[in-house]
Amino acid sequence: MNNTNSFVIYNASAGSGKTFALVKSYLLKILNHPSPDHYKHLLAITFTNKAVAEMKSRIVDTLVLFASESHENERPKMLDHIISESNLSEKEIRSRSKSILKHLLHHYAQFSVETIDHFNHRLIRTFARDLKLSHNFEVSLEVKDLIYQAVDQLIDLAGEDPEITEFLVAFALQKTDDDRSWDIAFDLRKTAMLLANENDVKHLSAFRDKPLNAFVSLQKKLKKKKKQLEDEIQQSGARIYNRFKVAGLESSHFYRKQAYVFFQNISNGDFDLNFDTQWQKSLSEKPLYPARVKDEIAQLIDAMVPEIEQAFLAIKQTRGQLALVDNLLRNLVPLATIQMVNKELEKIKISENILPISEFNAIIHQEIKNQPAPFIYERLGDRYRDFFIDEFQDTSELQWKNLIPLIDNALSQQFQGSGTGSLFLVGDAKQSIYRWRGGLPEQFIKLYSREHPFSIDLKEIKTLDSNYRSRQEIVEFNNEFFTYVANHFSNEDHRQLYIEGNEQQVKHESGGHVCIEFLPEETKDLNLEFNERIYFLIQGALEDGYKLNDICVLTRKKKEGVAISEFLLEKQIGVVSEETLLISNSVEVNAVVHLLELSIKPNNDEIKIELLAYLYEHFPIEETKHAFFKLHLPLSPAELFASLKEHLPAFNFEKFRQLPLYESCEYAVEEFGLNNGPNAFLLSFMELVHNFSLTKETGVASFLQFWAMEKERASIAANENTNAVKVMTIHKAKGLEFPMVIFPYADLDVYKEIDGTAWYPVEEEDFGELLIQYNKDVANYGVFGEQLVEDRRSILQLDNLNLLYVAMTRAEHRLYVLSKFVSFKEPPTNFAHYFEGFLQETGQWEEGKNVYEFGAPVPLINGLKKETIIPNPISYLVSSPEAHQIKFVGAHYESADPESVRFGNLLHEAMAAIEKLIDVDPVLEDFASQLKHDPVVQNKLEQTVRAIVDHRDLLPLFMEEDLVFNEREIITPDAIVRPDRINIHSGDQVTIIDYKTGTPSEDHEHQINGYAMALSAMGYEVKNRFLVYSYGEEISINKL
C-alpha cells in the first residue's frame, strides 16, 4: 500500500474529477480495512442534498461493480486505481466489496455521507440538553420568513411600548426628511437580515446588551456633531466666496463657472458636492480661469489659489466626516432595533418550538470555543476517524472552527487496525461564489498555502490538473483567458490563485467551440437582441443534432432568466427554469387554493372570478364566458356550486368548508377530477399541505398565509429527461455541466455592489463600531475608509470573477458568450472589458468586428450518448377516510377508555424521545410544561418514565454507548413494523423493547417476536426481548 499523509488537500479546478478523487479516497479507506463495518468510522461532508445523493450513489454503485464477478462492458477505471494504490488483488477487492455492501445495506443509517447542516442537526439533537434546547424542536429553513415575522411583531408594539413607539416614529420622520418613504418595515427587515448572516453575527454580538437609550444618546451626539461639521463646511466655503465678492470676481471669471459655483453653493448651505471634477484634480497645476479673462483678473485668481486649495482640501476632509456621520445616522435606528427584533424572534422560537437553521453553527461554536477537548464531540469523536470534506471553499468560518476539534482529535490518535485518523479535503477557491452565506475563499487559500490548524505537522497538497469535462478548445481558451484575468488582480493571493489554477491539461479530443459575441453599440433594445441571439443559437444547435435538454442558458440575475424563458416559450421552445417549476404555475393547484380562499372569503368577487375562469375553461359549458360570469358571480358559494350540479354532481361546498385542511383539499381534488392524469405539481402541493397539517396551526387561514410566502419558492424537481432548454442562474449551475452553454448579459460591473453594508470603527463611548451603507464614497471618510474600499474592491473583484469562472467552465462542447460592446481602457472594470482586453493582448481584436471564435462548431452525427431513465408518471391518489373501511380503536384495545389511551400515547411519545439517561430530565421538563394544567397526569408520567429507566434490567440499556433507534420503521416482505426501542450492541447483537399499557397478551409476544424475526433477517442476533407493562405508577417486565 502506498504511504499517504493523514491530511491531504485536493486543489481541484473545474471539471478535474474532484468527486472521483474523493470517492477513490473513501473506497481506499474502507477496502484497506479488514472489517466490513469500517465505513461507520468515516464521515463525508458536502453542502447540498444533491451532492450527498451523488456521492452515496457513486460509492454504492462502485462497490456493486467491484463485487461483480465479471465486467460486461469494460473494466471500471476506478478498479485499476484501487488496485494500484492499495496493493489488493482484484479477488480481494471483490470479496471485501461484497462484505461491505451487505453490511452497509443492513446498516444504512451508519453510512455517514451528509450535508454540513444535517451533521450539525445531529449534533444539536444529540446534545439538546447541554445546549439548553427542547428535545423535540423543529428546524426552520425559512429564516427570512421568521425574521420578517419578528419585525412585524416589533412594529405591532408601537403604541403599546412608549420607548419603542417614540423611537420608531422618530425614524419614520427621519426618513421623510430624507425624501424617502415613511414606511419603516423595509429598512428594519433589510437590517434585521444581518441576524441570519454569519459574517455579521460576530459584530452584532457587541450590541446584545445595549439598551435602547444608549442608541438614543448616541443619536443625539451624532446629530450635534453633524451640525458642527455643517457649520464648519459652510464657514469655510463662505470665507472663500466672500473673498471672491470683495475682489469683484464673478462666476464668468472662472472656467465653466465651476470653482465659483462650488463655494457659492457651500455658503448657501448646499452640501451636495462633487469632488471629482477636473478643476479640483488640477487645482495647483492649471489656471481656474479661461484664457479670455483679463490679466488683472487672472492675477487676482492666481494669488488666491493657495487659499482656495487649502479651503478646498479642508472642506473635502470635513465633508467626508459629515458623510460618515450621515451614514451612521441613517443606519443607527435599524441597527438599534436588531436586538429588539431578536427578542421577538426568541419569542417566536419558544412559542413555536423551532430553531432556525442559520443558528446551528453559532450554537455549537458558543458551546465549544473555550473547551480544549469539547465535550459536545465526545461520543461522535470516538466514532469518526476519517473525514472527507467536499467543496471546502463554501465552508464558513464557524463551520470550519466547529469541525477542527473533532478532526484534530482523530488526526492525533492511533486507532487499532487503521493507524491514525485522516482528513481528505477538496475545494477550489475560484469557484467560491457563496460569500453572502458565509463561504470564504480566503479560508481555503490560507489553508493550502500557509495555515495549519492541527497538531500534526504534515499536510500534502495535491493538484488535480486535468480537465475531464470540456473539449480541447474550451479548456485552452479558459486557460489563456483566465491567465490574462489573473494579471489584473490587485491582491497577490488572488493573482496566484488564477495563474496556478488555469494550467489544466486536456483530456478530451478537439471538437469544442467558443464564441465571444459583442452586440453592436447602436443596438437599441438590448434585451430583445440578447433573446433573439439566444433563439438563433438554439436553432443552430438543433440543426447540428443537439437536443433542447443539451442546452443551458446561464444568467447572473433571476429577472434576466425570467425574460429569456418567456421569450423562448413564445417561440415554442420548451424551457425548464426555476419559474416554470413553481407549484403555483399549476392551474389545478390554483383551483384548490381559490376554493380555500373562497371558504373564508365567500363574498370576494375577485376569488370567484378566478374560480369561475377555471371552471369555464375545464368543463363543457355551452354559454358564453360573459353570460356564465354574469349568471354566477352574484351567487353565494353554496348557490354557485348548486347551479353547477351538472358538472360537479357530488361536490358540496359546506362539506368542503367543514373538513380538516388536508381532507378538504383531497375532497376538492377528487370531486373536481383534478387527479385524472399525472400531475407532479399537484402531488407536490398536497405534500406541502400534508406537512403543514402536521404543524400546530392547521387552519385554512393560517395555511393561506403560509402559501402566500411559499408559492414564490415551492417548486417541483426538474425531470432530467424533459426535452427542454435549461435556464438558470450561475449560482444554481455550480457543480453542473452541459453539452452547450449560452451566457448572455456578460457585461457585469466587477466592482458594483447593491445594498452593501460594512462595519466602521467609531470613537464614541461604548460603541466600537457601527453599521454603514457601503459605497465608493466611503474612501472619503478617512484612512480606514480608504483601506475599507481597497479591501472591498479586492473582494468584489474576486467574487465576481469567480462567478465568471463558474459560468465559463460549465460547457462540454460549446460555449457562447454574449456581451454588449463597452468602450474599454485599462484597467478592466466589467466582464466585457476583460474579454476585449484579452482579445487585444492576444492580437485578435479588430475594430468593427463583433464575433470572435475559437475552434468550430462540429455537428453531431448520432447525437450525444446519455443514460435515459424513462419515468413512470403517477396520478395523485385520493385516499378519503370513508373509503378505507377502517375502524379506529385505542392504542391496544378496542375497549380502552380515553384516559388510558391518552396516557399510553403520552408514555410512548416520552420514551421515543429518550435514548440515554441524560435525556430523561429535559424530556420530562418539556412534558411538565405541556401538562402544567394536568398535574396528576404529569406526575404519573414522570413516575412511570423513571420506573422504566431505573429498572435493574433496563437501566444498562440507557447507560451503554449503544446505537439506539426509537420508533424506527423496518420494512419486511410482508409489512412495515415499528419497534418502540432497539439497542444495537457490539457484534451486531440487539435488544428490543416494546412498551404496553394494557394487560399482558399473547398478541404482544407475537408482535415482539415478529420484530425479532425482521431483525434476524437483517443479520442481527437478538440478545433480549423486553415487554414493559405500566400499571399506574408501577411497571412489570416480561423478558422473553
Secondary structure, 3 states (H helix, E strand, C coil): CCCCCCEEEEEECCCCCHHHHHHHHHHHHHHHCCCCCHHHHEEEEECCHHHHHHHHHHHHHHHHHHHCCCCCCCCCHHHHHHHHHHCCCHHHHHHHHHHHHHHHHHCHHHCCEEEHHHHHHHHHHHCCCCCCCCCCCEEECCHHHHHHHHHHHHHHCCCCCHHHHHHHHHHHHHHHHCCCCCCCHHHHHHHHHHHHCHHHHHHHHHHCCCCHHHHHHHHHHHHHHHHHHHHHHHHHHHHHHHHHHHCCCCHHHCHHHHHHHHHHHHHCCCCCCCCCCHHHHCCCCCCCCCCCCCHHHHHHHHHHHHHHHHHHHHHHHHHHHHHHHHHHHHHHHHHHHHHHHHHHHHHHHHHHCEEEHHHHHHHHHHHHCCCCCCHHHHHHHHHCCEEEECCHHHCEHHHHHHHHHHHHHHHCCEECCCEECEEEEEECHHHCCCHHHCECHHHHHHHHHCCCCCCCCCCEEEEECEECCCCHHHHHHHHHHHHHHHCCCCCHHHHHHHHHCCCCEECCCCCCEEEEEEECCCCCCHHHHHHHHHHHHHHHHHHCCCCHHHEEEEECCHHHHHHHHHHHHHCCCCEEECCCCEHHHCHHHHHHHHHHHHHHCCCCHHHHHHHHHHHHHHCCCCCCHHHHHHHHCCCCHHHHHHCCCCCCCCCCHHHHHHCCHHHHHHHHHHHCCCCCCCCHHHHHHHHHHHHHHCCCCCCHHHHHHHHHHHCCCCECCCCCCCCCEEEEEHHHHCCCCEEEEEECCCCCECCCCCCCEEEEEEEECCEEEEEEECCHHHHHHCHHHHHHHHHHHHHHHHHHHHHHHHHHCCEEEEEEEEEECCCCCCCCCEHHHHHHHHHHHCCCCCCCCCEEEEECCCCCCCCCCCCCCCCCCCCCCCCCHHHCCCCCCCCCCCCCCHHHHHHHHHHHHHHHCCCCHHHHHHHHHHHHHHCCCCHHHHHHHHHHHHHHHHCCCCHHHHHCCCEEEECCCEECCCCEECCCEEEECHHHEEEEEEEECCCCCHHHHHHHHHHHHHHHHCCCEEEEEEEEEEECCEEEEEEC
